[in-house]
Amino acid sequence: MMIKKYIEHNFDNILTDIVKIIKIKTVKGEATPEAPFGENLKYGLEKTLEIAKKLGFKTKNLNNYIGYAEIGEGDEYIAVLGHIDVVPEGDISKWSVNPYSGEIKNNLLIARGAIDNKGPIISSLYSLKAILETNPTFNKRVRIIFGTNEESGDEDIKYYLTQEKPPKYAFTPDGRFPVIFSEKGIYTFSFREKIDWNNTEVLDIEAGTRSNVVPEFGKIILKNSCFSRLTKGIEKLNSISKCKFEFKNTGENIEVNITGKSAHASSPERGINAILGMYLLLNEVLEEKDSLKNFSNFIAKYIAETTDGKLLGIKSCNEETGDLTISAGITKRIEDFISIKFNIRYPISTTEKILDGTLANKAQENNIIFYKENHNPPLYFPKDSILVKTLQEVYKEITGRDEEPAALGGGTYAKLMPNTVAFGPNYREFKGNPHSFDECIDLDMLKIGIEIYAKAILRLSEYI
């Protein structure tokens, strides 16, 4: 039986198993000694490995940090790695379906995790099964690796590399087609300021849940004393800001709701950032004597609603790999401080050191605290490397699409796992709405992806 026929014959079973994992809400939760990323992720990993075992694979659970399914023998191995953790679903009213039901409409599987990344990584498991069923003598060592901390850190891959050697060649179906030869660096940091909360008209402020998501909603609680300034500020921003502003006077205070549009932090220009609209509004409302005025003024002056870093002096352009972007992800009060956490995606035309110095200096000049958080350097593979060349050839053979290897703004496991690039699961023109409502994957595209992954594994295994 040919690989393509095997996929056609078993596609309903593949979808059933994908939906089985989609129905588990694998958002990071409270850590326990046996569940480092929460009970739901522990359960999701166990159920994923159960599917692999049912298909006849050897499986290993590395203390609920990460797990894998394996075939074959040998010292070196080929790997496909993806993740089963997901970002929160956000406002359910924005979804056309229950985000954890796995419904199919118009040939689209719509669900949180459909494209990022449960659909692709579970289908990769079936790519390996297709190889076994159609190539009974195949005995090269291959692993399908299931991560659980891609969306909120990288502790799963770090742990894996303390327990296992890295693959000889690997790909992650968590980018897009064709091969992603370069990924931008990811740099997260916070601007903070100590606030005298007894000397501000802001009673509470909060927006965002993840630094890698453009926040759609924000809320501010203000004292009644700023009512007239608030109405004037909203009137002014209605013709300037992309955000929408609504408020209600509860009698004791004023509740202001800011609405934007969610997007992935790797492409913040596709969203409307509620945090940035929030601070533009505060800068219009707060008086100079207000303890929070310096911070709101700093954000309004050096970020505003821009996404290219120009106002901060960190703009960097790169025609081959894409330009620098910056996105505000989370703002909240942290004890005596106000904080905004930012997510930068930067090309190889700038450096971590330049970002460190420029951001620290800009903060110091304005009496703001700069706090560096996480950093993953850019990834770059030559287009003529074995890994890029091989995957590119497979993609062209199966799809007939003659496209150049691509660069990606989003961060994948390829930055963390040696000898790895992102490869699939979607074509350039298919967006799939990762990190937004109605996330989805086209079933025909999913089916072709399974065939591409199977042929890619076979071809890469020739080099071990």
N, C-alpha and C positions, 0 to 999 in steps of 0.2 A: 504493500500500500504506500502510495506517495504521501509526503508530508502534508501537502495541500488537501488531499482527500481525507486524511486522518482528521485534520482540523475541521473540515466541513461536517464530517460524520459525528464529531464529538463537541460541536460548538455549543449545543444546548447545555451539556454538562459543564463546559467551561464557564458559561454565563451563570449557571446555578451556583458554582463555587465562588465566583467573584461576588455575587449578591450576598452569599452567606457571610462573607467577611465585611462587606459594605454595611450590613445590618448591625454590626457591632460598632458602637460609637467610640472609636479609638482616638479620642482627644486626650492629651496628656493630663493626668490627674495627680492626686497626692501620692507621694512616694511612700512605700513600705519596704521593710527588709527583703521581701520576696517579690516586690513589684516596683522596680526603680522608677517607672514612669506612670504608675497607677494601675489599679486592678483591671480596668477595661483593656489596656494595652497588653497586660499579661494574658488575659483571656483571649484577646485577638490573636496574639502570637501562638498560643496553644492550639487554637482552632485552625490557624493557617498550617501549622506543622501536622495537624491531624489529616488535612487534605493531602499534603505531600506524602504522608505515610500510606494513606489509602491508595495513592497512585503507584506505590511500590518503591519509594525513595527511602534511603537512609536519612534520618533527621537528627539534628542536634539543637538543643536549646541552651544558649549560653547565659544561664542565670536570669532569663527574662529581659536581658538587655537587647538581644538579637538572636536570630536562629537561622538555620539553613537546611536545605534539602540537598542531597548529594548522590551522584552516581560515579562509577569508574574507579580507577586506581592510578597511582603515579604520584611523584613528588610535587610536580607543578599542576596547577589547575586553572581552568577558565571559570569566570564567574559572571552572573547577572545579579545585580543587587538593586533593590528598591525598598520602599518603606510602606508600612501599613498604618502608621499614625497619620492623622489628618488635622487640619486647623478647624476651629469651631465653625458651626454652620451659619452663624450670624443671625440676622432677622429672618425667621422662618416665613414670615408673610411675603417675603420677596421671592420665595421658591414656588415653582409651579407644582412641585410634588413634595412629599415628605423626604428630606435629604438623606434619610437612612433607610429608605424602603427599596431602593434599587429599581425604580420603575423605568420602563422603556416606552418612549414616545417618538414617533417619526424616525425610527431606526437609531435613536440616541438612548444610551443608558445614562440616566440623569441621577446623580447622587454625589454626596460628599465622598471623595476618594475615587470617583469613577475614572478620572484621568490622572489624579495626583494622590496616590499612585497605586491604589489597590487593583484596579483593572489591569494595568500593564504588568505588575509584578506577579499576580496570580496567573495571568495568561502566559507569562514567561515560564512558569512551572509546567504548563502544558506544552510549551515549545520543546522542553527537554523530554517530556513524555512522548511527544511525536517522534523525536529522534530515536528513542528506545524502541518504539513500535515499528519503525520503518527501517532501522539500521541495527538489527539484532546483534551484530558483532562489535558494535561501537563500545569501547571500554575506556575512553579518555575520562579523566577526572573533571567533573563539572559541578559547580554549586549554584543554586539559586538562593540568594541571601535576603532575609527579611528583616529590615531595620525597624526600629520603633521610636526613634528620637530625631528624625530628620527635620520636622517642622518646628522644633523648639530647642534645638541644640545639636550636639554631635557626639554625645557620650556613648551611643551604641557602637559607632564605628571605632571610636577610641578603645572601647572595651574589647571589641572583636580583635583588634590588632595586638592586644596584650595576650590573647589566647591562641590566635591562629596566624599563620604567615599570609601575606597578601597574595592575590592571584597573579599569574603571569600576564594575563590580559583579561579585561573585564569591561562591561558596559552597564549603564543604568538607564532603563527606559523611563526617564523622568525629565526629559528635555523636549526635544522635537526632532523630527527628521529634516534633513539628512544628518550626518555625524556632526556633533558639536566639538570642534577642535579647540575651542577656547571658551572659558567662562570668566566673567568679571570677578574681581575680588569682592568679598563681603566684609564690610566694616561697620560695626555697630557702636554707638556711643550715646551719651546723654549730656544735655545741657541742664544744669541745675542752679538754683539760687536759694539761699536761706531767706525765709520769709517771716516777717512778724505778722502772724495770722490774726492778731488783735488790731492790726492797723491796715486792714484791707476790706474792701466791700465784697470780696469773693469769699463765700462760705464753703463752697465745695466745687471741685472741678475734676472731670474724669472723661477719658476717651481712649479707645483702643484696647486690644487684648494681646496682640502679637506684633513684634517689631517688623515682621515680614509681610504684614497686611496693611494696606491703606485703610484707615478707619472710616467707616461710613457714618457713625453717629458720635456725638459728643454732648455733654451736659454740663452746664454751669449753674450753680445756685448763688444768687446775688442778693445783697441787701436792698430793701425798697428805696433807699436814699439815692440810688443811681437810675431810677426809672426814666426820667426825662432824657438823660444821656444815652440810655440804652435804646430808646425808640429812635433817637436821632442817629445813633450808630448803625442800627439795622437799616434805616432808610438809606443811609449813605452806602452801606456795603451791598445792598440789594442790586445796585447798578455796577458794582465792582467785583465782588466775590462770586465764585462759582457755587458756594454753599447756600443752603436755605436756612433761614433763622426764624424760629418761632418761640414765643414766650407766654407764660401765664403767671399772673400775680396770685399767689396763694393767700395773701393777706399778711403773712409773716415775712415772706421773701418772694423773690422772682426766680422762677425756673426757666432757663433758656435751653432750648434744644437746637443743636446744629446738625444738619443732614448733608452728607456728601455722597460719595459713591465708592464702594469698595473695589480694590484691585490688588494684584500682587505687587509687592514692593520692588520687584525687578523692573516693573514698567509703571511707575507711579503716575505718569502722564495720562494713563488710561482711566485713572480714578479721580475723585474729588476728595481732598483730605479734610475731614471734619476738624482735626486738630488745628490745622493752619487757619481755617476760617474762624475757629474759636479765638485764637490769639489776635487775629486782626480785629475782631469785635472787642475784645477786652482792651486793646490799645486805644480804641475809640471811646470806650466807656470810662476807664479808670482815670482818676485825677493824678497829677504829678506827685502828690504827697502819698499816694497809695503804695503800700509796701510791695505790691506785685507789678507796679507800673514799669520798673526797669526791665523786668523779664519779658513782659508782653511787648515792650518797645523793641527789645533786642530781637525777638522772633519776628515781629512784623517788619523790621528793617533788614535783617540779614537772611530771612527765609521767605517771608510773605507767603505766596501760594506757588512759588517756583519749585521745580524739580531737578534743575541742572547744577545747583551749587554755585552759580555765578556770584550771587550776593555775598556768599561766604568766602569767595576767593579760591574755591577748589574745583571750579569747572575744568573738565578735561575731556577732549574730543579724540576719538579714534575711529577712523573710517572702517578698519578691518573688524574690530571687535565691539564697536558701539561706545557711546559716550557715558560719562559718569552720571548717575542719578542719585537723588537723595529723597528719602521719604520719612516723615514723622509717623511713628507707629503707636506709641503709648504716651499719654500724659496723665499724671496724677500727683497728689500730695503724698510725700513720703516724710512723715513726722514733721519737722520744721522746714522742710524743703519742698519746692515745686520742681518737677522734673519732666523732661520730654526725652524719650528714647528715639533715636534716629537709626535708619538703615541706609547705608551707602553701598552702591554697586559701582565699582570702578574698573576701568580698563588698564592695560599694561602701560599706558602713556603717563600714568602717575604712580605714586608709591605710597606705602603705608607711612613712611617717614614724613613725606610731604603733608599728608592728611593730619598726622599727629601734630606737627608744628603749626600748620595754618589754623586748625580748629582751636588748639590750646591758646594761641596768641590772640585770636579773635575774641575768645571768651574772656581772657585776662584783661584785654583792653576795655571791656564793658562790665567788669565786676561780676562775671558769670563763671560758674564752675564747669570745667570740661572733665568728663569722666569717661575714659575709654573702656569698652566692654569686651566685645569679641572681634576676632579678625581671622579671616581665611584668605590667603593670597590668591591672586588670579591663577587660572589654569591655562596652559598653552601646550598643545601637541603640534609638531610639524605636520603639514598636510600629507607629506610623503612617508610618514611613519607607518609601520606594519599595521597597527591598530586602526588608525584612521583610514588608511588605504583599503584594508580588507572590508571594513564595515561599509565604506562608501560603495565599493564594488557590488556587495550583496544588495544594498538598497537599490542601486541602479538596475541590476539584473531583474529584480522582482517587480519593481514599480514602473520601470521604463522612464523614470524622471531623472533627467540629467541636471543635477543641481550641485553647486559647490558646497563643501563643508561649511558649517555655519558657526557663528559665535553666539553666546547666550548671556543674557543679563542675570537670569536666575541662578541660584546656587544649587548644585546637586551633590550627591555622594562622591562624584568624580574628584572633587577637591580634597576629599578626605581619604579615599581609598587609592593607594598607588596603582598605576597602570590602568586607569579607568577613564572612560569618556561617556558623555551622555549620548543616547541614541534612541530616538523615538520618544513617545509613542504616536505623535500626531504630525501631520503635514503642516507646513508653514502657515497655510491659509486657515487652518482650523484652530480656533482659539481655545475652546473647551472650558473657559471660565474657571480655571483653578483659583482657589481662595475666594471665589465670589459665589453668588447664588446661581442655581441651575448649572453647576459644574457637570460636564458631560463628556462622553466619548462616542464617536460614531462606530457602530457595530461592524461595518465593512472595513473600516480603518483598523479596528481592533483585530479583526480576523487576519488581515494582511500583515499586521505587526507580528502576530504569532509565527507566521511563516518566515518573516524576515529574521526574527530572533533565532529560530531553529537553524536556518541556513548560516547565520552569523556564528553560532556556537560551533557548528560543524567545520566552518572554514577556519576559525581561530584555533580550533583544536589541532589543526595540522602543524601548528608552531610549538606544540608542547610534546 
